[in-house]
C-alpha cells in the first residue's frame, strides 16, 4: 500500500504567477509600444492592479467562468493584463491571429463561441466589416483610452480604459481546479478549418517552469526580454507567463517588428534576450547590414536569441554569433505542445568545440525538456532508435501536450499509447538532439530515397546574396519527384542558377542538388511566418524541369 506524502496541496494557477511577480518583482518594468507611437511604461505591480480592475469588469460584459474571451491584439501591457484577468477569473482567453484570412477569423470566433472581443484599433476596420458574421459576439472593447475611441459600427462598444476606470485594484482570485481551461489558440497548420487547442492552468504553469530552467530557455530576473514573437502566436511561446514566474522585464513592441525598431528597442531597453521567427531576424540583420558602420553594435546587450516557428538556417546562427556575439537557442514545438518541446542546450562534451562544430549542434532542434517525451516512429508504427540516422515521424506526449482538439472527445488526438503525431519528420541522435528533416507533407521522394527540403533551404540561405529560399518537389518522369529551389535575393544582389548550383555542390550530397533554380521577388508565408509550400506547389505544379527529357 502506497504512503501519501505530507505536502500541502495547492493548485498550479496562472493568478499565482501574477501575484508572485507583483509581490517580489513589482518594480520590474513592462514597456509597451502602442498605437500611433504611444509608449507606456508599466511594471508587474501595476499589471497586477489593472488585471484586478479588469477582473471586476468582466462580469459587466457578461463573462462568466468557462466563457471564451477573444483578443485581436498586438503585444502590449493591456494584452498582458487580459492574459491574467481572464484566466484568473476562470474564463478562457482566446488569442486570435489577426493575420489569418477574414473567413478564418470569423470561423474561429464562431467555433470558439467567443462572446466578447478585445481589439487593437489597427483591427477596427476588419471587425466592422466582419461584424454581420459575428452573431455570437455581443460586446466589443477597444484597447485604448476613451478619447482615442473612434465611432465604429460595433455593438456595445467601449474603450478599455473607461471599462476598468475606478474599479478596485485588488481582486480575490478564485481557487480554481488546476485542470480548469485557461486559454486557447487555433492552429493554422492543418488542412481544412483551423483547430482549437485548449490549455489549462496546470499545463501553463508547468510549461513556465520549463522555460525558466537552465536547460530550457534560462529565463530569469536578470533578463530584459524583447518579445518579438506575437502574443497571439501560441501565447508568445509561453513567455508572458514565464516572465512573471521569474520576474523578467518585458519589452512589448506592438506591431512594429521592422529591423530598425527591433534594434532601437534592444539598445534603449538594454535587452538581453529575445524571441522570434526566422523572418523577423532576417529583417533585423538586413537593417544592420544596410546601416554598416553607422551603428555601434557595442551598444547592444543582447546575449541570447530564441528562434522558433520554423528551422533556423545555419547562416543565421553563424551571423548572430560572429557579428553580435549572441548565442542562438533553437527550439521546436507547435500549438499542440504549448509550444516548447525541445531546446538546444549544450552538453559538457561541447565545451571548447570549434565554432563550426558547435554551429552544427545549434542547427538542430534541440533535446526534449523534462515534461515532454519525444520519439520518432516508422511507417509501421514502431518506435525507432536514437541512432542519428533512423528517420520517422515525431510523436510527443506530456502534461502540456494536447489530448484532443477543442470540441472533440478526450484523447481523440492520441494513439493507443498516448502519443500525439506531429506530422514532422526527423531523426534523433544518441545524445537526444532532434534533427527535423521535413514536414511529412513536404518531404521529397526521389527514386525511392528521401530528400530533406529543410537541409537544402538552409544550405541555399548560406549564400551571401540569398535572403530566403524554399524547396519543393515537382514531378519527374524518371525519379518520381525532384527538388526545385526557389530563391529570393537580397536587395541589389545578383545571382544565376549555375552560380547557386556551384555554391551548393560542396554543401549537400550530390543527388540532393536541385534540378532547377527559380528566382522570385517574394515567397508566400502562413499567418505565423512559415513558408506556405501549398501555394508554391500550386504555383509551380506545371513547372518542367530541364532534367526531365521524357
C-alpha positions in Angstrom: 0.0 0.0 0.0 1.4 3.4 -1.0 2.0 6.1 1.5 0.8 9.6 0.8 3.3 12.4 1.2 2.6 15.1 3.8 2.9 18.1 1.5 0.4 20.9 1.1 -2.0 20.6 -1.8 -2.2 23.8 -3.8 -3.4 24.1 -7.4 -1.0 25.5 -10.0 -2.8 28.6 -11.1 -2.0 31.5 -13.5 -3.2 34.1 -11.0 -0.4 32.9 -8.6 2.2 33.8 -11.2 0.9 37.3 -11.3 0.7 37.6 -7.5 4.3 36.4 -7.3 5.5 38.9 -9.8 3.7 41.8 -8.1 5.0 40.8 -4.7 8.6 40.0 -5.4 9.3 41.8 -8.7 6.8 44.6 -8.5 9.1 47.4 -9.8 10.3 45.4 -12.8 9.3 47.3 -16.0 6.8 46.3 -18.7 7.4 48.6 -21.6 4.7 48.8 -24.4 4.8 50.4 -27.8 1.2 51.1 -28.6 -1.0 52.5 -31.4 0.1 55.8 -33.1 3.6 55.8 -31.5 2.4 55.9 -27.8 4.8 54.4 -25.3 3.6 53.2 -21.9 5.9 52.2 -19.0 4.2 49.9 -16.5 5.6 47.3 -14.1 4.4 44.0 -12.7 2.7 45.6 -9.7 0.7 47.9 -12.0 -0.2 45.0 -14.3 -1.5 43.1 -11.2 -3.6 46.1 -10.1 -5.0 46.7 -13.6 -5.7 43.0 -14.1 -7.7 43.1 -10.9 -9.7 46.0 -12.2 -10.4 44.1 -15.4 -11.4 41.0 -13.4 -14.0 43.2 -11.7 -15.2 44.5 -15.1 -15.6 41.2 -16.9 -19.0 40.2 -15.3 -20.4 43.6 -16.6 -19.6 42.3 -20.1 -21.5 39.0 -19.3 -18.3 37.0 -18.9 -18.6 34.0 -16.5 -16.3 31.1 -15.7 -15.7 28.9 -18.7 -16.7 31.7 -21.2 -14.3 32.4 -24.1 -13.0 36.0 -24.4 -11.2 36.8 -27.7 -8.4 39.2 -28.5 -7.2 40.6 -31.8 -4.2 42.5 -30.4 -0.5 43.1 -30.7 2.0 42.8 -27.8 1.2 45.4 -25.1 0.6 45.8 -21.4 -3.2 45.8 -21.9 -2.9 42.4 -23.7 -0.8 41.2 -20.8 -3.4 42.3 -18.3 -6.0 40.3 -20.3 -3.8 37.2 -20.1 -4.1 37.2 -16.3 -7.5 38.7 -15.7 -9.4 36.4 -18.0 -7.7 33.2 -17.0 -7.6 34.2 -13.3 -11.3 34.5 -13.1 -11.9 31.1 -14.6 -12.8 32.3 -18.1 -10.7 31.3 -21.2 -8.5 33.8 -23.1 -8.7 33.1 -26.8 -5.9 34.9 -28.7 -6.8 35.2 -32.3 -4.2 35.6 -35.1 -5.3 38.7 -37.0 -3.1 37.7 -39.9 -5.4 35.0 -40.9 -8.0 35.4 -43.7 -11.2 37.2 -42.5 -13.1 34.0 -43.3 -10.8 32.0 -41.0 -11.1 34.6 -38.2 -14.9 34.5 -38.5 -14.9 30.7 -38.3 -12.6 30.7 -35.3 -14.7 33.3 -33.3 -17.8 31.3 -34.1 -16.4 27.9 -33.3 -14.9 29.1 -30.0 -18.3 30.8 -29.2 -16.5 34.0 -28.1 -18.9 36.4 -26.6 -16.6 39.4 -26.2 -13.8 40.7 -28.4 -11.0 42.9 -27.2 -9.1 44.5 -30.1 -6.4 47.0 -31.0 -7.5 49.9 -33.2 -5.4 48.5 -36.0 -8.1 45.9 -36.5 -11.2 48.2 -36.1 -12.0 48.2 -39.8 -11.6 44.5 -40.1 -14.1 43.9 -37.3 -16.6 46.4 -38.7 -16.6 44.5 -42.0 -16.9 41.2 -40.2 -19.5 42.2 -37.7 -22.5 40.9 -39.6 -20.9 37.4 -39.5 -20.1 37.5 -35.8 -23.5 36.9 -34.5 -22.3 35.3 -31.2 -20.2 38.3 -30.2 -22.2 40.6 -28.0 -19.6 43.1 -26.8 -16.5 44.8 -28.3 -13.8 46.5 -26.3 -11.1 48.7 -28.0 -7.7 48.6 -26.3 -7.4 52.4 -25.9 -8.4 55.4 -23.9 -11.9 56.9 -24.2 -10.6 59.9 -26.1 -8.9 57.6 -28.6 -12.1 55.6 -29.3 -13.4 56.3 -32.9 -17.0 56.0 -33.9 -17.4 52.4 -35.1 -20.5 50.3 -36.1 -19.9 47.7 -33.4 -22.4 46.7 -30.8 -21.9 47.8 -27.2 -18.5 49.3 -28.0 -16.5 50.6 -25.1 -12.8 51.7 -24.6 -10.6 49.5 -22.3 -9.6 52.4 -20.0 -13.2 53.5 -19.4 -14.2 49.9 -18.8 -11.7 49.5 -15.9 -11.6 53.1 -14.6 -12.3 53.5 -10.9 -12.7 49.8 -10.2 -10.8 48.2 -7.2 -7.2 47.3 -7.7 -7.4 44.2 -5.6 -9.3 41.0 -6.5 -9.9 37.8 -4.6 -8.8 35.4 -7.3 -10.8 32.1 -7.1 -9.1 28.9 -6.0 -9.8 27.1 -9.3 -9.1 23.4 -10.1 -5.7 23.5 -11.8 -7.2 21.5 -14.7 -9.5 24.4 -15.5 -9.1 25.7 -19.0 -7.1 28.9 -19.1 -6.5 29.9 -22.8 -6.9 28.6 -26.3 -5.2 29.1 -29.6 -6.2 27.8 -33.1 -3.6 26.1 -35.3 -3.5 27.2 -38.9 -1.0 24.5 -39.9 -3.6 21.8 -40.5 -5.7 21.1 -43.6 -9.4 22.2 -43.5 -10.6 24.6 -40.9 -8.3 25.7 -38.0 -8.4 23.5 -34.9 -8.6 24.8 -31.3 -6.1 23.8 -28.6 -7.3 24.4 -25.1 -4.7 24.9 -22.4 -5.1 24.5 -18.7 -3.7 26.4 -15.7 -1.6 23.3 -14.8 -0.2 22.9 -18.3 0.7 26.6 -18.5 2.5 26.8 -15.1 4.4 23.6 -15.8 5.5 24.9 -19.2 6.6 28.2 -17.5 8.9 26.2 -15.1 10.5 24.6 -18.2 11.2 28.0 -19.8 12.9 29.2 -16.6 15.0 26.1 -16.3 18.7 26.4 -17.0 18.4 23.8 -19.8 15.2 25.3 -21.0 15.5 29.0 -22.0 17.2 30.0 -18.8 14.8 32.9 -18.4 15.5 34.8 -15.2 15.0 38.1 -13.3 18.3 39.3 -14.8 16.7 39.4 -18.3 15.2 42.2 -20.2 13.1 40.4 -22.8 12.2 41.8 -26.2 9.1 39.8 -27.1 9.3 39.8 -30.9 7.0 36.8 -31.2 3.3 37.9 -31.2 1.2 37.3 -28.1 -1.4 35.7 -30.5 1.2 33.1 -31.6 0.8 30.2 -29.1 0.7 32.7 -26.2 4.0 34.2 -27.3 5.6 30.8 -26.7 4.6 31.0 -23.0 7.0 33.8 -22.2 4.4 36.2 -20.7 3.7 33.6 -18.0 7.3 32.5 -17.5 8.4 36.2 -17.2 6.0 36.6 -14.3 7.3 33.4 -12.7 10.9 34.7 -12.7 10.3 38.5 -12.7 11.9 39.3 -16.0 11.4 42.7 -17.7 9.2 42.6 -20.8 9.6 44.9 -23.8 6.4 44.7 -25.9 6.9 46.1 -29.4 3.3 46.3 -30.6 3.0 45.9 -34.4 6.5 47.3 -35.0 8.8 44.5 -36.0 11.0 46.2 -38.5 14.7 45.6 -38.1 15.2 49.3 -37.3 12.6 49.3 -34.5 13.8 46.0 -33.0 17.4 47.3 -32.9 16.2 50.5 -31.2 14.2 48.6 -28.6 17.2 46.4 -27.8 19.5 49.3 -27.3 17.1 51.6 -25.5 15.9 48.9 -23.1 19.2 47.0 -22.7 17.5 43.8 -23.9 19.5 40.6 -23.1 17.1 38.1 -24.5 14.7 38.0 -27.4 12.5 35.5 -29.3 11.1 35.5 -32.9 10.7 33.6 -36.1 13.5 33.5 -38.7 11.9 36.1 -41.0 12.0 38.6 -38.1 15.7 38.1 -37.7 16.4 38.2 -41.4 14.9 41.7 -41.4 16.9 42.6 -38.3 20.2 41.8 -40.0 19.1 43.4 -43.2 18.8 46.7 -41.3 22.2 46.2 -39.6 23.9 45.4 -42.9 22.3 48.4 -44.6 23.5 50.8 -41.8 27.0 49.4 -41.7 29.5 51.4 -39.6 26.8 53.9 -38.7 25.7 51.5 -36.0 27.7 51.0 -32.9 27.0 47.3 -32.2 28.7 47.6 -28.9 25.6 49.3 -27.6 23.7 46.0 -27.8 23.4 44.0 -24.5 21.8 41.0 -26.3 23.1 37.6 -25.1 20.6 35.0 -26.3 18.0 34.7 -29.0 15.4 32.0 -29.4 14.5 31.1 -33.0 11.3 29.1 -33.5 8.3 28.7 -35.7 10.5 27.2 -38.4 14.0 25.9 -38.7 16.8 28.5 -38.2 19.2 28.5 -41.1 22.8 27.8 -40.0 23.8 31.0 -41.8 21.6 33.0 -39.3 23.1 31.2 -36.3 26.6 32.0 -37.5 25.7 35.6 -38.2 24.3 36.2 -34.6 27.5 34.7 -33.1 30.1 36.2 -35.4 28.6 39.7 -35.8 27.0 40.2 -32.4 28.4 37.5 -30.1 24.8 36.2 -29.5 24.0 32.6 -28.8 21.1 31.3 -30.8 18.8 28.8 -29.0 16.8 26.9 -31.5 13.5 25.5 -30.2 10.9 23.2 -31.6 7.2 22.7 -30.8 3.8 23.5 -32.1 0.5 24.9 -31.0 -0.5 21.5 -29.7 2.5 21.4 -27.4 2.1 24.8 -25.7 4.5 25.1 -27.7 8.0 24.3 -26.4 9.1 20.7 -26.6 12.8 20.7 -27.4 15.5 23.3 -26.8 19.2 23.5 -27.9 21.1 23.3 -24.7 24.8 22.4 -25.0 26.3 19.5 -23.1 29.7 19.3 -21.3 31.1 17.5 -24.3 30.5 20.6 -26.4 32.7 22.9 -24.3 35.7 24.1 -26.2 34.4 22.8 -29.5 35.4 24.6 -32.7 32.7 27.1 -33.7 31.9 25.2 -36.9 31.2 22.0 -34.8 29.1 24.0 -32.3 27.1 25.6 -35.1 26.2 22.1 -36.3 24.7 21.3 -32.9 22.8 24.6 -32.7 21.4 23.9 -36.2 19.4 21.0 -34.7 16.1 21.4 -33.0 17.4 20.6 -29.6 16.8 18.0 -26.9 13.5 17.2 -25.1 13.0 19.2 -22.0 11.7 17.5 -18.9 8.0 17.1 -19.1 7.8 16.2 -22.7 8.7 12.8 -24.2 9.8 13.0 -27.8 10.3 9.9 -30.1 10.3 9.0 -33.8 8.2 6.3 -35.3 8.5 4.4 -38.6 5.7 3.9 -41.1 4.9 0.5 -39.4 4.2 2.4 -36.2 7.3 1.0 -34.4 9.5 3.3 -32.3 12.9 3.9 -34.0 16.3 4.1 -32.2 18.1 7.3 -31.4 21.0 6.5 -33.7 21.2 9.7 -35.6 20.1 8.1 -38.9 16.7 6.4 -38.4 14.1 8.8 -39.9 10.5 8.8 -38.9 7.6 10.9 -37.7 7.9 12.8 -34.4 5.4 11.9 -31.7 5.2 13.6 -28.4 3.4 13.2 -25.0 3.5 15.1 -21.8 1.5 17.3 -19.4 1.5 20.3 -21.8 0.7 18.3 -24.9 -3.0 18.3 -26.1 -5.1 15.1 -25.9 -7.9 16.4 -28.2 -8.8 19.4 -30.3 -11.5 21.7 -28.9 -14.9 20.2 -29.5 -13.7 16.7 -29.9 -13.8 13.7 -27.4 -11.0 13.5 -24.8 -7.9 11.6 -26.1 -9.2 11.6 -29.7 -5.9 13.1 -30.9 -3.8 10.4 -29.4 -2.8 6.8 -30.4 -3.3 3.9 -28.1 -0.1 4.6 -26.2 -1.0 8.2 -25.6 1.3 9.7 -28.3 0.4 12.7 -30.4 1.5 12.5 -34.0 3.1 15.9 -35.1 3.5 15.4 -38.8 7.2 16.4 -38.6 9.8 14.0 -39.9 13.1 13.7 -38.1 15.8 11.6 -36.6 17.2 11.7 -33.0 20.9 11.2 -32.3 22.3 9.3 -29.3 22.6 12.5 -27.3 18.9 13.1 -27.8 19.2 16.0 -30.3 16.3 16.2 -32.7 17.0 17.0 -36.4 13.9 17.7 -38.3 14.3 16.9 -42.0 10.8 17.9 -43.2 7.1 18.0 -42.7 5.6 14.7 -43.7 3.7 16.5 -46.5 6.8 18.4 -47.7 9.4 15.6 -47.8 10.7 14.9 -51.4 10.8 11.3 -52.5 13.2 10.8 -55.4 13.8 7.4 -56.8 12.7 5.8 -53.6 15.0 7.9 -51.4 14.1 10.9 -49.2 15.5 14.4 -49.8 15.2 17.0 -47.0 13.9 20.3 -48.2 14.9 21.9 -45.0 18.5 21.0 -45.3 18.6 22.2 -48.9 16.9 25.5 -47.9 19.4 26.1 -45.1 22.3 25.5 -47.4 20.9 27.9 -50.0 20.4 30.7 -47.5 24.1 30.3 -46.6 24.9 32.1 -49.9 25.7 35.8 -49.1 23.3 37.0 -51.9 20.3 35.0 -50.7 17.6 36.4 -48.4 15.3 33.5 -48.4 14.8 30.1 -50.1 12.2 27.4 -50.4 12.5 23.9 -51.9 9.6 21.8 -53.2 9.3 18.6 -55.0 8.0 18.7 -58.6 7.0 15.7 -60.7 9.8 13.9 -62.7 9.0 11.2 -65.2 12.0 9.0 -64.1 12.6 9.9 -60.5 9.0 10.5 -59.4 10.0 13.8 -57.8 13.0 16.1 -57.9 13.7 19.3 -55.9 13.1 22.8 -57.3 14.9 25.6 -55.5 13.0 28.9 -55.3 15.2 31.9 -54.2 14.6 35.5 -53.1 17.7 37.6 -53.4 18.8 40.4 -51.0 18.2 43.9 -52.4 20.7 44.9 -55.0 22.2 41.4 -55.3 22.6 39.3 -58.5 22.9 35.6 -58.8 22.4 33.0 -61.5 21.1 29.4 -61.3 24.5 27.9 -62.2 26.3 30.0 -59.6 23.8 28.8 -57.0 24.3 25.2 -58.0 28.1 25.6 -57.8 27.7 27.0 -54.3 25.6 24.1 -53.2 27.9 21.4 -54.7 30.1 21.1 -51.7 27.3 21.6 -49.2 24.8 18.8 -49.9 25.1 15.3 -51.2 25.2 15.4 -55.0 22.0 13.6 -55.7 20.2 16.1 -53.5 21.2 19.0 -55.8 18.1 20.8 -57.1 17.2 20.1 -60.8 16.4 23.8 -61.3 16.6 27.2 -59.6 13.9 29.9 -60.0 14.3 33.4 -58.7 11.2 35.3 -57.4 10.6 38.6 -55.6 9.0 37.1 -52.5 7.8 33.9 -51.0 4.4 33.2 -49.5 4.1 32.7 -45.8 1.5 31.5 -43.4 0.0 33.7 -40.7 2.7 32.5 -38.3 5.6 33.2 -40.7 6.2 29.7 -42.0 6.8 29.1 -45.7 3.4 28.4 -47.4 4.5 25.5 -49.6 1.0 24.5 -50.6 0.8 27.8 -52.5 4.3 27.2 -54.0 3.3 23.7 -55.1 0.2 25.1 -56.8 2.2 27.9 -58.4 4.8 25.5 -59.8 2.7 22.4 -60.4 3.3 22.7 -64.2 7.0 23.6 -64.0 9.0 21.4 -66.3 12.5 20.5 -65.0 15.3 20.8 -67.5 16.4 17.3 -66.5 13.1 15.7 -67.4 13.6 14.9 -71.0 10.9 12.2 -71.3 
